[in-house]
Amino acid sequence: MKYKTVIGLEVHAQLNTESKIFCSCSTEFGAAANTHACPVCMGLPGVLPVLNKKVLEKAILAGLATDCSISEYSKFDRKNYFYPDLPKAYQISQFDKPICKSGKIRVKSGEGFKDIRLNRIHLEEDAAKNVHPEDASKNYSYVDFNRSGTPLIEIVTEPDISSGDEAYEFLSKLKQILRYIGVSDCNMEEGSLRCDVNISIMPEDATKLGNKVEIKNMNSFKAVKLAIEFEYKRQLQMTEYGETIVQETRLWNADKLETYSMRSKEDSHDYRYFPDPDLAPVIVDKEFIDKLKSSLAELPDAKIDRFMKDFALPVYDASVLSSTRELAEYFEKTVSCGANPKKASNWIMSELLAHVDDSEKMKSFIVKPESLSKLLLLVDKNVINGKIAKTVFADMLQSGDDPEEIVNKKGLVQVSDTSEIEKIVEAVIAANPQSIADIKEGKAKAAGFLVGQVMKESKGKANPQIVNEILNKCIAKL
């Protein structure tokens, strides 16, 4: 019997507000333990939470960017469970009335595309962090409350994902969207993006879902993909041996590349949700939602379509240039300064990105778009050739100087004087009689060798087009 994989994801993304969701403590990462904590985020008796408006706005932006409907009425609930890093013994979250509902994200799937439906996006607070001593003999742990109360959105998909590859594509697209609209840095190393995987298998012709297993707190897209592939094989083997797959929570062992059991899986009723009495319902009107919608940045798919239409770029170029908002803005600025769009695209993808570690930091890149545009225009105007342009660009990477200044200072202006080039060509022909003989025998590579020799003699400054024209004329006369 053939089985298919049914996968749903629960993704927690930390919103990049300066303060926490229900208090004014800083969300800065990396501070000394318990220096960004107060009675509210430590859960002390008698405190009252107050919703951060910026958190609400960013959650709505995330919903708008993923085609969700925005709830004009939503509320906060208490999700009850005990854990050492949750001092209140409950988490403030949203249960039956989330802020965003019924969205979708389009991803690549095989040779085509597929819409992954979103069940909801809801707001909640993060827990604190347990810190365990490296020495296992020490029978104690610490709790750091700096993370407690940081604002999260949880993006919950429908069970529409059918492979590890699709899950990887979905997470990559989600991360790209959240960064594009500026609501989260999605830094997995700092815990700003975490993912839980719900996975089950079922016969291909069945309609009833199998028992699902949850894999908690995945901290890399690659780990998600590998965990899904492992879990599919594990569940398939259990099914073929007649064993029952129990609903449970499992963890991923990155060293052994396998999942292992953590605890039995809770259902929603186990958390005893009820409306938080300390927080009023959240009511937003259409005018507020429309105002946020008008401020939404152009999304990646729309930008790809526009780049193809406005700049006549192939889909590959448009996709690479739109991979981050900052890179797309760099490209557009280069073109707006006069550079040919396709030449700017080629140069950015081949030369520039080879020197960029993170395209989201293009604003601090030493070569500004105005300078790159100047460099490309120097080539278009035959002031320098492509080879010299690479030399100039290397200098720009070190100094940040204007390309025209570098060209003039180092005497790199292209030689287009036909009489000067003729002298070099004649000297090269005289010095390479064997190459002339090879050309007459139909060996095309010999002509390329002679062009290379002319460029070498001119120190790379001869106009390649004129070199070829003069060389062909001289050879034809022999």
C-alpha positions as CSV (number, residue, x, y, z in Angstrom):
1,M,0.0,0.0,0.0
2,K,1.2,3.5,-0.9
3,Y,1.2,6.2,1.8
4,K,1.3,9.9,1.7
5,T,2.7,12.4,4.2
6,V,0.4,15.0,5.7
7,I,2.2,17.9,7.3
8,G,1.1,21.1,9.1
9,L,3.5,23.6,10.6
10,E,3.2,25.9,13.6
11,V,5.8,28.7,13.2
12,H,6.6,31.2,16.0
13,A,8.1,34.5,14.8
14,Q,9.3,37.1,17.3
15,L,8.0,40.6,16.4
16,N,10.8,43.2,16.3
17,T,9.3,45.7,18.6
18,E,11.6,47.6,21.0
19,S,9.5,46.6,24.1
20,K,7.6,43.5,25.1
21,I,4.0,42.6,24.4
22,F,2.5,43.5,27.8
23,C,5.1,45.7,29.5
24,S,7.8,48.3,28.6
25,C,10.8,46.0,29.2
26,S,13.4,46.0,26.3
27,T,13.4,43.1,23.8
28,E,17.1,43.6,23.1
29,F,18.9,40.3,22.6
30,G,22.1,39.3,24.4
31,A,21.8,41.4,27.6
32,A,22.9,40.0,30.9
33,A,20.4,37.6,32.5
34,N,17.4,39.1,34.1
35,T,18.3,42.7,33.3
36,H,15.2,43.1,31.0
37,A,12.6,42.0,33.4
38,C,9.9,43.6,35.6
39,P,7.0,42.4,37.8
40,V,4.7,42.0,34.7
41,C,6.9,39.7,32.7
42,M,8.0,37.9,35.8
43,G,4.4,37.1,36.6
44,L,4.4,38.6,40.1
45,P,1.0,38.8,41.9
46,G,-1.1,41.9,41.4
47,V,0.4,43.1,38.1
48,L,-1.7,44.0,35.1
49,P,-0.7,43.5,31.5
50,V,-1.2,46.3,28.9
51,L,-1.1,45.5,25.2
52,N,1.6,47.1,23.1
53,K,0.0,48.8,20.1
54,K,3.0,48.2,17.9
55,V,2.7,44.5,18.4
56,L,-0.9,44.6,17.2
57,E,0.0,46.6,14.1
58,K,2.8,44.2,13.2
59,A,0.6,41.1,13.6
60,I,-2.0,42.7,11.3
61,L,0.7,43.5,8.7
62,A,1.8,39.9,8.8
63,G,-1.8,38.8,8.2
64,L,-2.3,41.3,5.3
65,A,0.9,40.1,3.7
66,T,-0.2,36.5,3.8
67,D,-3.7,37.1,2.4
68,C,-5.5,36.6,5.8
69,S,-8.7,38.2,6.8
70,I,-8.2,40.5,9.8
71,S,-10.6,40.1,12.7
72,E,-12.2,43.3,13.9
73,Y,-12.8,41.5,17.2
74,S,-10.2,39.3,18.8
75,K,-9.3,38.5,22.4
76,F,-6.6,37.1,24.6
77,D,-6.8,33.8,26.6
78,R,-4.9,32.0,29.3
79,K,-3.3,28.8,28.2
80,N,-2.6,26.9,31.4
81,Y,0.3,24.7,31.9
82,F,3.2,24.4,34.4
83,Y,6.8,24.8,33.4
84,P,9.7,26.3,35.3
85,D,10.1,29.1,32.8
86,L,6.5,30.1,33.0
87,P,6.0,31.6,36.4
88,K,2.3,32.5,36.1
89,A,1.6,28.8,35.2
90,Y,-0.2,30.1,32.1
91,Q,0.7,31.8,28.9
92,I,-1.3,34.7,27.5
93,S,-2.2,33.7,24.0
94,Q,-5.2,33.8,21.6
95,F,-7.4,30.7,21.3
96,D,-10.8,30.9,19.5
97,K,-10.6,34.5,18.4
98,P,-7.2,35.1,16.7
99,I,-6.3,38.4,15.1
100,C,-5.8,36.9,11.6
101,K,-7.6,34.0,9.9
102,S,-7.6,32.0,6.7
103,G,-4.6,33.1,4.7
104,K,-2.3,31.4,2.2
105,I,1.3,31.5,0.9
106,R,2.2,30.3,-2.6
107,V,5.3,28.1,-2.8
108,K,7.3,26.2,-5.4
109,S,6.2,22.5,-5.6
110,G,7.9,20.3,-8.1
111,E,7.7,21.9,-11.5
112,G,4.8,24.3,-10.5
113,F,3.4,26.2,-7.6
114,K,1.1,25.3,-4.7
115,D,-0.9,27.4,-2.2
116,I,-0.3,26.4,1.5
117,R,-3.4,27.6,3.4
118,L,-3.0,29.3,6.8
119,N,-5.5,28.4,9.4
120,R,-4.6,31.5,11.5
121,I,-2.0,33.9,12.8
122,H,-2.4,34.7,16.5
123,L,-0.6,36.7,19.1
124,E,1.0,35.4,22.3
125,E,3.8,36.1,24.7
126,D,7.0,34.1,24.9
127,A,8.1,32.2,28.0
128,A,11.4,32.7,29.9
129,K,14.4,30.6,29.3
130,N,15.8,27.8,31.4
131,V,19.6,27.8,31.7
132,H,21.2,24.5,32.7
133,P,24.8,24.2,34.0
134,E,27.2,22.4,31.6
135,D,28.3,20.3,34.6
136,A,25.6,17.6,34.8
137,S,26.6,16.9,38.4
138,K,25.1,20.3,39.5
139,N,21.6,19.6,40.6
140,Y,20.0,23.0,39.7
141,S,19.1,25.3,36.9
142,Y,18.5,29.0,36.4
143,V,15.7,31.0,34.8
144,D,16.4,34.0,32.6
145,F,13.4,36.3,32.3
146,N,14.8,38.5,29.6
147,R,12.8,36.6,26.9
148,S,9.7,36.3,29.0
149,G,6.9,38.5,27.4
150,T,8.6,39.1,24.1
151,P,5.9,39.3,21.4
152,L,5.3,36.4,19.2
153,I,3.0,35.6,16.3
154,E,2.2,32.0,15.7
155,I,1.5,31.1,12.1
156,V,-0.5,27.9,11.9
157,T,-0.9,26.2,8.5
158,E,-3.6,23.7,7.4
159,P,-2.2,20.2,6.8
160,D,-1.4,21.1,3.1
161,I,2.3,20.3,3.1
162,S,3.2,16.9,1.6
163,S,7.0,16.7,1.9
164,G,10.1,18.0,3.6
165,D,11.0,20.0,0.4
166,E,7.6,21.8,0.5
167,A,8.0,22.5,4.2
168,Y,11.5,24.0,3.4
169,E,10.0,26.2,0.6
170,F,7.2,27.3,2.8
171,L,9.5,28.4,5.7
172,S,11.8,30.2,3.3
173,K,8.9,32.1,1.7
174,L,7.4,33.0,5.1
175,K,10.8,34.2,6.3
176,Q,11.2,36.3,3.2
177,I,7.7,37.9,3.6
178,L,8.1,38.7,7.2
179,R,11.5,40.4,6.6
180,Y,10.2,42.2,3.5
181,I,7.4,43.9,5.6
182,G,9.8,44.6,8.5
183,V,7.9,42.8,11.3
184,S,10.5,40.3,12.3
185,D,14.2,39.7,11.7
186,C,13.5,35.9,11.7
187,N,17.0,35.3,13.2
188,M,16.9,31.6,14.0
189,E,20.2,31.8,15.9
190,E,18.7,34.2,18.3
191,G,15.4,32.2,18.6
192,S,13.4,34.8,16.6
193,L,11.9,32.0,14.4
194,R,11.0,28.6,15.7
195,C,9.0,25.8,14.1
196,D,6.9,22.9,15.3
197,V,6.0,20.1,12.8
198,N,2.8,18.1,12.9
199,I,3.2,15.0,10.7
200,S,1.1,11.9,10.0
201,I,0.9,9.4,7.2
202,M,-2.2,7.9,5.5
203,P,-3.0,5.6,2.6
204,E,-3.1,7.6,-0.7
205,D,-6.7,6.7,-1.3
206,A,-7.9,7.3,2.3
207,T,-9.9,10.3,3.6
208,K,-9.3,10.0,7.3
209,L,-6.0,11.4,8.7
210,G,-3.7,9.3,10.7
211,N,-2.5,10.0,14.3
212,K,-0.2,13.0,14.2
213,V,3.1,13.4,15.8
214,E,4.4,16.8,16.8
215,I,8.2,17.6,16.5
216,K,8.9,20.6,18.8
217,N,11.2,23.6,18.5
218,M,13.0,23.0,15.3
219,N,15.6,25.8,14.8
220,S,16.7,25.4,11.2
221,F,14.9,24.8,7.9
222,K,17.3,22.0,7.1
223,A,16.4,20.3,10.4
224,V,12.7,20.6,9.6
225,K,13.3,18.9,6.2
226,L,15.4,16.1,7.6
227,A,13.1,15.5,10.6
228,I,10.1,15.2,8.3
229,E,11.9,12.7,6.1
230,F,13.0,10.6,9.1
231,E,9.6,10.7,10.7
232,Y,7.9,9.6,7.5
233,K,10.1,6.5,7.3
234,R,9.6,5.8,11.0
235,Q,5.9,6.0,10.8
236,L,5.8,4.0,7.6
237,Q,7.9,1.2,9.2
238,M,5.6,1.1,12.3
239,T,2.5,0.9,10.1
240,E,3.9,-1.9,8.0
241,Y,4.8,-3.9,11.2
242,G,1.3,-3.4,12.5
243,E,2.3,-1.0,15.3
244,T,0.1,1.8,16.5
245,I,1.3,5.4,16.0
246,V,0.5,7.3,19.2
247,Q,-0.1,11.0,19.4
248,E,2.9,12.4,21.1
249,T,5.5,15.2,21.1
250,R,9.0,14.3,19.9
251,L,12.3,16.2,19.7
252,W,14.9,16.2,17.0
253,N,18.4,14.9,17.6
254,A,20.7,16.8,15.2
255,D,23.7,14.5,15.9
256,K,21.9,11.2,15.3
257,L,19.5,12.7,12.7
258,E,16.5,11.1,14.3
259,T,13.5,12.1,16.4
260,Y,12.9,10.8,19.9
261,S,9.9,10.8,22.3
262,M,9.5,13.7,24.7
263,R,5.9,13.4,26.2
264,S,2.4,12.5,25.2
265,K,0.7,15.1,23.1
266,E,-1.8,17.4,24.8
267,D,-5.1,18.4,23.2
268,S,-6.5,22.0,23.4
269,H,-8.8,21.0,26.3
270,D,-5.8,20.0,28.4
271,Y,-4.7,23.7,28.5
272,R,-8.0,24.8,30.0
273,Y,-8.2,27.9,27.9
274,F,-10.4,30.8,29.2
275,P,-10.5,34.5,28.4
276,D,-7.9,36.6,30.2
277,P,-9.8,38.8,32.6
278,D,-7.0,41.3,32.8
279,L,-7.1,42.2,29.1
280,A,-10.0,43.8,27.2
281,P,-11.0,42.4,23.8
282,V,-9.1,43.8,20.9
283,I,-11.4,45.8,18.6
284,V,-10.0,47.3,15.3
285,D,-12.1,49.1,12.7
286,K,-11.8,48.9,8.9
287,E,-10.2,52.4,8.7
288,F,-7.3,51.2,11.0
289,I,-6.8,48.0,8.9
290,D,-6.9,50.0,5.6
291,K,-4.3,52.4,7.0
292,L,-1.9,49.6,7.8
293,K,-2.6,48.0,4.4
294,S,-1.6,51.2,2.6
295,S,1.7,51.1,4.4
296,L,2.5,47.5,3.5
297,A,5.7,47.1,1.4
298,E,5.6,45.6,-2.0
299,L,5.7,41.8,-1.6
300,P,8.3,39.5,-3.2
301,D,6.0,38.0,-5.8
302,A,4.6,41.3,-6.9
303,K,8.2,42.7,-7.1
304,I,9.3,39.8,-9.3
305,D,6.3,40.4,-11.7
306,R,7.1,44.1,-11.9
307,F,10.8,43.5,-12.5
308,M,9.9,41.2,-15.4
309,K,7.4,43.7,-16.8
310,D,9.2,47.0,-16.3
311,F,12.8,45.9,-16.9
312,A,12.3,43.0,-19.3
313,L,14.2,40.7,-17.0
314,P,13.9,36.9,-17.1
315,V,12.2,35.2,-14.1
316,Y,15.5,34.0,-12.8
317,D,17.1,37.5,-12.6
318,A,13.9,38.9,-11.1
319,S,13.8,36.2,-8.5
320,V,17.4,36.6,-7.4
321,L,17.2,40.4,-7.3
322,S,14.0,40.2,-5.3
323,S,15.3,37.7,-2.8
324,T,15.7,40.5,-0.2
325,R,14.1,43.9,-0.1
326,E,17.4,45.6,0.3
327,L,18.9,43.9,-2.7
328,A,15.9,44.8,-4.8
329,E,16.1,48.5,-3.7
330,Y,19.9,48.5,-4.6
331,F,19.1,47.2,-8.1
332,E,16.3,49.7,-8.7
333,K,18.5,52.6,-7.5
334,T,21.3,51.5,-9.9
335,V,18.8,51.5,-12.8
336,S,17.3,54.8,-11.8
337,C,20.8,56.4,-12.0
338,G,21.0,55.4,-15.6
339,A,22.3,51.9,-15.8
340,N,20.9,49.4,-18.4
341,P,18.6,47.1,-16.3
342,K,19.8,43.8,-17.8
343,K,23.5,44.8,-17.6
344,A,22.9,46.0,-14.0
345,S,21.2,42.7,-13.2
346,N,24.1,40.6,-14.7
347,W,26.7,42.7,-12.8
348,I,25.0,42.5,-9.5
349,M,24.4,38.7,-9.8
350,S,27.8,37.8,-11.1
351,E,30.3,40.3,-9.7
352,L,28.6,42.1,-6.7
353,L,27.0,39.2,-4.9
354,A,30.3,37.4,-4.9
355,H,31.5,40.0,-2.4
356,V,28.3,40.2,-0.3
357,D,27.8,38.0,2.8
358,D,24.3,39.2,3.6
359,S,22.2,40.9,0.9
360,E,20.0,42.4,3.7
361,K,22.9,44.7,4.6
362,M,23.2,46.3,1.2
363,K,22.7,49.8,2.7
364,S,26.1,49.5,4.3
365,F,27.8,48.0,1.2
366,I,30.9,50.1,0.3
367,V,29.9,50.4,-3.4
368,K,26.8,52.5,-3.6
369,P,24.3,52.0,-6.4
370,E,25.1,55.4,-7.8
371,S,28.8,54.3,-8.2
372,L,27.9,51.0,-9.8
373,S,25.7,52.8,-12.3
374,K,28.6,55.1,-13.2
375,L,30.9,52.2,-13.7
376,L,28.4,50.4,-16.0
377,L,27.9,53.7,-18.0
378,L,31.6,54.0,-18.5
379,V,31.5,50.6,-20.2
380,D,28.5,51.5,-22.3
381,K,30.2,54.7,-23.5
382,N,33.4,52.8,-24.4
383,V,35.4,54.7,-21.9
384,I,36.6,51.4,-20.4
385,N,36.0,47.8,-21.5
386,G,34.5,45.0,-19.4
387,K,37.8,43.6,-18.3
388,I,39.0,47.0,-17.0
389,A,35.6,47.5,-15.3
390,K,36.3,44.4,-13.2
391,T,39.7,46.0,-12.2
392,V,38.0,49.3,-11.3
393,F,35.3,47.4,-9.3
394,A,38.0,45.6,-7.3
395,D,39.5,49.0,-6.5
396,M,36.0,50.4,-5.5
397,L,35.5,47.5,-3.1
398,Q,38.7,48.5,-1.3
399,S,38.5,52.3,-1.4
400,G,34.9,53.1,-2.1
401,D,36.1,55.7,-4.6
402,D,34.2,57.1,-7.6
403,P,34.8,54.9,-10.7
404,E,35.6,57.9,-12.9
405,E,38.3,59.1,-10.5
406,I,39.8,55.6,-10.4
407,V,39.9,55.4,-14.2
408,N,41.5,58.8,-14.6
409,K,43.9,58.4,-11.8
410,K,45.2,55.1,-13.0
411,G,45.1,55.9,-16.7
412,L,42.6,53.1,-17.5
413,V,40.8,54.9,-20.3
414,Q,40.1,52.5,-23.2
415,V,42.2,52.9,-26.3
416,S,40.0,53.4,-29.4
417,D,42.5,55.1,-31.6
418,T,42.6,52.9,-34.7
419,S,46.1,53.9,-35.8
420,E,47.5,53.0,-32.4
421,I,45.7,49.7,-32.3
422,E,46.8,48.9,-35.9
423,K,50.4,49.2,-34.8
424,I,49.9,46.7,-32.0
425,V,48.0,44.3,-34.2
426,E,50.7,44.4,-36.9
427,A,53.4,43.7,-34.3
428,V,51.4,40.8,-32.8
429,I,50.9,39.3,-36.3
430,A,54.6,39.6,-37.1
431,A,55.5,37.9,-33.9
432,N,53.1,34.9,-34.3
433,P,53.4,33.4,-37.9
434,Q,52.3,30.0,-36.6
435,S,48.9,31.5,-35.5
436,I,48.4,33.0,-38.9
437,A,49.1,29.6,-40.5
438,D,46.6,28.0,-38.1
439,I,43.9,30.6,-39.0
440,K,44.3,29.8,-42.7
441,E,43.8,26.1,-41.9
442,G,40.5,27.0,-40.2
443,K,41.6,26.8,-36.6
444,A,39.4,29.4,-35.0
445,K,41.1,29.3,-31.6
446,A,44.2,30.9,-33.1
447,A,42.3,34.1,-33.8
448,G,41.3,34.3,-30.2
449,F,44.9,33.8,-29.2
450,L,45.9,36.8,-31.3
451,V,43.2,39.0,-29.8
452,G,44.5,38.0,-26.3
453,Q,48.0,39.0,-27.3
454,V,46.8,42.4,-28.6
455,M,45.0,43.0,-25.3
456,K,48.0,42.0,-23.4
457,E,50.3,44.4,-25.3
458,S,47.8,47.2,-24.7
459,K,47.6,46.3,-21.0
460,G,43.9,45.5,-21.4
461,K,43.0,49.0,-22.6
462,A,42.4,48.4,-26.3
463,N,38.8,48.4,-27.4
464,P,38.0,44.7,-28.0
465,Q,35.5,45.5,-30.8
466,I,38.0,47.6,-32.8
467,V,40.8,45.0,-32.1
468,N,38.7,42.3,-33.8
469,E,37.8,44.5,-36.7
470,I,41.4,45.5,-37.4
471,L,42.7,42.0,-36.9
472,N,40.3,40.5,-39.3
473,K,41.2,43.1,-42.0
474,C,44.9,42.5,-41.5
475,I,44.6,38.7,-41.7
476,A,42.4,39.0,-44.8
477,K,45.2,40.9,-46.6
478,L,47.8,38.2,-45.9
